[in-house]
Amino acid sequence: MTEPVAPEPAGRAAVAAVWHIESARIVGALARYTGDFALAEDVAQEALAEALVTWSREGVPRHPAGWLLAVGRRRAIDHFRRHAVQDRKYAVLAQELGEGGVATGGAPNDPARDGAEVLWDPDQIDDDLLALMFVSCHPVLSREARVALTLRVVGGLTSDEIARAFLVPTATVQARITRAKKALAAAGVPFEVPPPQERSERLGSVLTVVYLIFTEGSSASAGDALIRQDLASEAQRFARMLTRLMPDEPETHGLLALLELTAARFPARVAPDGEPVLLADQDRRLWDHAAILRGRAALAQARRGERGVGAYGLQAMIAECHAVATSVEDTDWERIITLYDALGRLTPSPVVELNRAVAVSMARGPAAALALVDELEGPLANSYLLSSVRGELLIRLERFEQARVELEQAIKLCGNERERAVLAGKLAALDA
């Protein structure tokens, strides 16, 4: 067997660019045609592999996305043929393939067979994309599986890219994706947009996955980088997609607003040497003011909904308070406390209460906040955030020995090297 020829860099770059933009549409269309989500993802990957070789050898086709879709369809036909499935599904697929002007034989990059006549129906594309997000974020899957599958089929990331982003072995990501496909098949999850009565409930799962991806991007849980811009950008892209696909849902706009307003602070959150810069020390002139405008516009859209803003909208309103303030001292901390009160009633969480305590410390002093933080000892016992906040409050109260113990505990629990360095700096300053 001869060794495969390595693709030329230009061909690989073209494939990567097209795949990043069009992969969700291609997988969605193939899932609709085959009625099998797992098969659609598999044949799309086969088309991608064929493009890596063919485009480098013969050039990029006139209609790259159509070419990939046509090859994916042929691979689906081959799959049914191999499994001797001579039923209506095979017949319909074969007929559609013929009507599309793309024969099952011949060179894929033949100008007459490069997908030029594979038509994209805008309304159907939107339905396919929305169905793809609902399937990949289905509640039957674990949180880790939902994240991995969404990044793979909606974001077009490879298993290697997902593994690097989350600092786990590639084999772990591949196993999660494989198990997710099997779980969806076992549960008989159809490839479709849920009916209206289920849509709002299922939308929560989709929004949660997008938010989890952004959270890992904005504050990496491990590794030596504070921000993973690639993950954060993917989450923002997903959020924009959702606002276009579901424009009447306030929480899609609320989530987009939150991500835009949070990402606006990225340019000032990291020093040139990679060290984190705390909010009080950030140069607000470096904030992305275009992102702030986009975030506030999305928040205004969320507020227009008849049901009012939800959890993401409330968090976006908190982020807006920071965005419009000229300094930490100028921030409307009492309004932030009120917003956290509303958020805590809507979605009770110890993390929400911890953030509320920080706002209380800024508005009413560290002693009032410390009493609130002490109540969170149980739920957040293994979180470095609790020890970090408590240590900061104890420093402000000049209870230095207790503060040292808390900072040491926070360093022990923190997984991100950059954040550990900040905590170590506080500890060193305390000792000095």
N, C-alpha and C positions, 0 to 999 in steps of 0.2 A: 504494500500500500504506500503510495507516495504521500509525502508530507504536504498538508495544505499550504497554499501560498498566502503569506501574510498580507493583509490588506494594506494599501497605500494610505498614509496619514490623511490625505485630502478626502479619499473615499470614506474613511472612518469618520472624519469630522462632519461630512455631509449627512451620513446616516445618523450620527448622534444628534445633530441639530434638528433634523426632520422628526426623529423619534421623540425628542423632548417636547416638541410642539404638538405633534399629531397622534401620539401613542394612545391617549385616552379615547379619541374618536375612533381609531382603528379597532382597538379592543372592544369598544362599545358596539360598533357596527357588526363585528364578527360574532359577538355574543348574541346579538339580536338575530343574525342569520342562522346560527347553529342552535340557539336555545340552550347552549351549554357554556357557562361562564369559564370553567376550568379549561375546556377545549379551546375556547376563543383566545385565552391568554397564551396557551401553549403554541397554537398555530401562528399567533402574532410574533412570538419569539422566534419561531422558525423562519418567518418572513424576514425578520430583522437580521438573523444570521445569514440568510441568503443575500440580503442587500449588502452586507459587509464585504462579501466576496465579489458579487456581480457589479456593483457600482464602481468599485475600484478598478475593475477590469474593463468595463464597457462605458463608464460614465454615468452621471446622475440622470435618471429619466426626466422627461418633461413634467410629469405629474408624480412626484415622489410618494405622496400619501396614497394616491390611487394605485400606484405600483405595489406598495406594501399591502394594501387591502386586497388587491387582486391575487397576489401570491398567497396571502392568508386564506382567502376563499378556496384556492386550489388545494392548499394543504388540508383544509377541512374536508373537501371532496375526497382526497386521498385517504383520509382517516376513515370516513364512512365506507369507502370502497374496501379498504383492508379488512374492516370488520364485517364486511358483507351485509351492510345495512341497506337493503334495497327497499326502502320505504318512502313514504311521502316526503319526509324531510330531505332525503337525498335528491329526490326528483325536483323539489322546489329549489334547492341550492344549485343543482346543475342547470336548471332553467334560468335562474337569475344570473348565473355566471355567463351563460351564453348570451342573454339579453344585454349584459353589460359590455359586450363587444370584446371579451377577453377569453380566448380559447384555453382549454385545459392543457394543450401542448404548446411546443414552440419556446423560443427564447423569451424569458420574462422581460428583457429589456428591448425587445423588438418594438420600434415606435408604434406599430399598430396594436401592440399588446402591452403597453406600459401603463395601463390604468387610466388613459386619457378620457375614456367614456364612463368610468365609474363615477356616478353622480352622487354628490353629497346633498341631501335634503336638509336645509337648516333646521327645520322643526324636528326632524327625526334625530339629527345630531344632538340637539339639546336634550331630547328624551333619552338618548343613549348615554350621554354623559351623566345625566342625573341618575339613571338606573345604575350605572357603573359605580357611582359614589355610594348609593344606598346599599348595593350588594357588598362592596368591599368593606363597608363600615357596619355590616349587619351585627346586631346584638348577640347572635349565636356564637360569634368569634370572641376570643380573648382580646384584651386591649392591645397586647403586643402584636397579635396576628392582624388586627384591624389596621394598625399603623403600618406594618410591613407591607400588607397587601395594597393599601391605598397608595403608598409611595411607589409601589411596583406598577400597578395597573393604571392608576390615575396620573401619577407623576412621571412614569416612564423611567424611574431610576433602576439601575441594575442591582442585583443582590450585593455585589461588592460595594457599590456606593452607599447602600443602606447600612451595610455592616460598618463601614468607616464612619458614617455619621453617628451611629449609636455605640461605637467601640465594642462591637461583639464580633465573633467569628462569622465569616460568610456562610459557613455550614449551618449556623444557628438561624440566620435569616432565611436561608433556603428551606430549612425544616419548618419554620413558622408559616411560610407561604404554602408549602405543600400540605401541611395540616389544615390550613385555612380552606384551601380548595376542597379537601376531602370533607371537612365539616359542612361546608355550604352544600355539597352534593348530597351528603347524608341527610341533611335537614330539608332537602328539596326546595331550596331557596330559588324562586323564579327570577329570571333577569327581566325586571320590570320596575317602573316607578310605582311605589306603593299607592294604593287607593287613597283618596283625600282623607278619610277618617283615620288612616294609619300614618299619614305623612308627617304630621307634626311630631308625633311620638318618636318616629324613626329618625327624624331630622336631628334630634338631640344627639344621637349616636354619631352622626356625621360631623356635627359641629364639635363634639368632644374630641374626635380623632384629629381634626384640623388644629384645634387648640393645643392638643398634646404635642403635635409635631412642631408647632411654633414655640411652645414652652421649652422643648429640648433645644431648639435653635437659639432662643434668646438667652437661656441660662443653662448651658450644658451641664448635665448631671455628673459627668466624669471627663477626664482628659486634661489637656493643657491649654485649651482654648475656652474663653468665657462664652463667646458667641459663635454659633455655627450658622453663618449667613445663608448657606445653601438650603438648610432645612427651613429656616425662617422665611426665606423667599418662596419656597414651595408652598408653605402654609398660606402665605398671602395670596399666591396665585390661586389656590383652591378656594379661598374665601371670596375672591373676586368672581370666580366661576360660579359659586353658589348664589351670589347676589344677582348675577345675570340669569341663572336658571330658575331662581325662586324669588323674584323681585318683590313679592307681596309679603314675604316672611320678615318681620322686623329683626329677628335674631341673626339672620344672615348679614344684615347691614350692621348690627351691633357687633358681631364678631369681627367683621372687616375693620370697623372703626377702632376696636381695641388693638388689633394687630398693627394697623397703620400708626396709631398714636404711640404704641410701645416701641415699634421699630424706629420711629423718628428720633429716639434718644440713642440709638446704636452708635452714631459717629462720635459721641462724647463719652460713651461708657467704657471705652478701652483706651489706655494711654499708648503712645507710640511703641513702648517696650512690651505691650501686651497685658500690662497689669490693669485690673479693674479700677474704674474711677467711680466713687460713690456719688449719689445724686447731689449731695450738698457741695461737692467739689467740681461738678461738671461745668464746662464752658457751654452755656446754653446757646451761644451763637453758632455752635457746631451742630446743633440739632437740625434735622431735616424738616425745614418749615413747609416744604411742599407736601411732605407726608402728613404733617399736622393738619394742613388744609384739607387733604383728602380724608383724613380720619374724622374731622369735624363734620364734613359734608355727609359722610356715611352715617355718622351718629344722628345728624338732623333727619336723615331719611328713616332711620330706625324709630325716631320719636314720632313720626307721622302715622305709624301704625295704630289702628284702633285699640289693640290689646296693650299698648304701652311697651316699654323696653323690658327685656328679660335680664338674665344673669350677665350675659356678655355685654349688653347695653349698659348695665350699671357699672361694670368694670371699665367700660370705655368712658363713661362719665367721670370716673375717678381719674383715669389717665388724662382726660381733658383738663381737669383741675391742675395737674402738674404741667401740662403743655402750655397753658396760658399764663402761668405764674412766672414772674421775672426772677424769682429766687425761692429758696426753701422757706425763708421767713415770710415771703409774700404769698405763699400758698394758702388757700382757704381750707385749713385743716378741719374746721368744724363741719364744713360741707362734706368733706371726705368721710368723716365719722358718720354723718347721717346716711351717706350712700352705703357705707359698709354695714350699717344697721339694716338697711333695706336688703342688701345682698345676703346677709346672714339669715334673714327671715325667709328669703326665697330659696337659697341653697345653703343650708347650715354646713359649716366646715370649720375645723380647727385652724386651718390656714387663713381663712377669712378673718377669724377672731384674732389671730396673731397680727395680721396686717392692720386690723382695726386698732389693736393695742399700740402699734407704732404711731398711728395717727393721733391717738390719745396722748402719747408721750410728747408729741410736737405741739399739741393744742393746750394740754392741761398739766404737763410735767411728767417726769419719769416715775414718781412714786405712784401716781394713779394708774399708769400703764403697767407697772410691775405687778400690782395686785391682779390685773387681768391675765398677765402672762403666767403667773403661778398657777392659775386654774387650768392651764393647758398642759400641765406636766404629763398627764396620762396619755392623751391622744397623740402628742408630739414627742414622746419620750426619746425616740430614736432619730429625731430630725435635728440636724445641725442648726437649722434656722432658729429653733427655740432657744438653744444655748447661746447662739450669736446675739439675738435680740436681748436676752436677759443680761448677757455680759455687758452690752452697750448701756443698758439702763443702769446697771450697778456701777459702771464707771461714772456716769453722770451724777449718781448719788454718792460718789466717793467711797464706795464700799469695795475697795480695790482687791482685797484678798478673795472675796467671793467672785468678783469679776474674773480674776485669773483662773479660777476653777472652771467657770463657764466657758471661757475662751479656749481653754485646753480641751474641754469636751467637744466644743464645736469643731476644732481642728481635727480631732480624732474621727468625727462622724462625716466630715465634708469629703466628697469624692472628687471635686474639681480642684485641680492643682492651683489655678489662678486665685480662686476664692480662698483656698487654704493659705496662700501667701498673704492675702489681705488680713486674714485673722491672725496669722503669725506676726504681722507687722503691728497690729494692735496690742498683741501680747508683749512684744518687745518694747513698745512705747510705754506700756504699763509698768514693766519691770524697770525701765529707765527712770 
